[in-house]
Amino acid sequence: MLPLSMAQAGDQLMVVRIGGNDEAKKHLEDLGFVVGTPVQVVSAPGNGNVIVALKGARLAITSQMAAKIQVTEGEKQ
């Protein structure tokens, strides 16, 4: 298990836990980050943001928010 902020571009991951306060958790869940959801990292946090493909959409979140999302590693593309 690692935070999404530590993932590399191309990683195929699965959300296993959402941390942070209730407001942060709700915000991330509203964006689609729920336990069991597959996520692909499109761009790693070189510029401070992490871009992911999630449920057919691309989302950019800050590396601070990405650090609250715990994922398990999958296969790299």
C-alpha positions in Angstrom: 0.0 0.0 0.0 1.3 3.5 -0.9 -0.1 7.0 -1.2 -1.3 7.9 -4.7 1.2 10.8 -4.6 4.1 8.3 -4.7 2.8 6.5 -7.8 4.5 6.8 -11.2 2.9 7.6 -14.6 1.4 4.5 -16.2 0.8 2.7 -12.8 -2.5 0.8 -12.7 -3.7 1.0 -9.1 -6.7 0.2 -6.8 -8.0 2.6 -4.1 -7.9 0.9 -0.7 -8.3 3.7 1.8 -9.1 7.4 1.9 -7.6 9.4 4.7 -7.9 13.0 5.9 -10.7 14.8 7.6 -14.4 14.3 6.8 -14.5 17.2 4.4 -11.5 15.9 2.4 -12.9 12.4 2.3 -16.2 13.6 1.0 -14.6 15.7 -1.6 -12.4 12.8 -2.9 -15.4 10.4 -2.8 -17.5 13.0 -4.8 -14.7 13.0 -7.4 -14.9 9.2 -7.6 -12.1 8.0 -5.3 -13.9 5.3 -3.4 -12.5 2.0 -2.0 -12.2 -0.6 -4.7 -12.1 1.8 -7.6 -9.3 1.2 -10.2 -7.1 4.2 -11.0 -4.5 4.8 -13.7 -1.8 7.4 -13.2 -1.5 9.6 -16.3 1.0 12.1 -15.0 3.0 11.9 -11.8 3.3 14.9 -9.4 6.3 16.6 -11.2 4.4 19.9 -11.3 2.6 19.5 -8.0 -0.5 17.8 -9.5 -1.3 14.2 -10.1 -3.4 13.5 -13.2 -5.3 10.2 -13.1 -7.8 8.3 -15.3 -10.8 7.4 -13.2 -14.2 6.0 -14.2 -13.7 7.1 -17.8 -12.5 10.7 -17.0 -9.2 12.4 -16.4 -8.8 14.3 -13.1 -6.1 16.5 -11.7 -5.7 16.7 -8.0 -3.0 18.3 -5.9 -0.2 16.1 -4.5 -1.4 16.9 -1.0 -4.9 15.4 -1.8 -3.2 12.5 -3.6 -1.3 11.8 -0.4 -4.6 11.1 1.4 -5.5 8.3 -1.1 -3.9 4.9 -0.3 -3.6 2.5 -3.2 -2.3 -0.9 -4.0 0.0 -1.4 -6.9 -1.1 -3.2 -10.1 0.6 -3.7 -13.5 2.4 -0.9 -15.3 1.5 -0.2 -18.9 
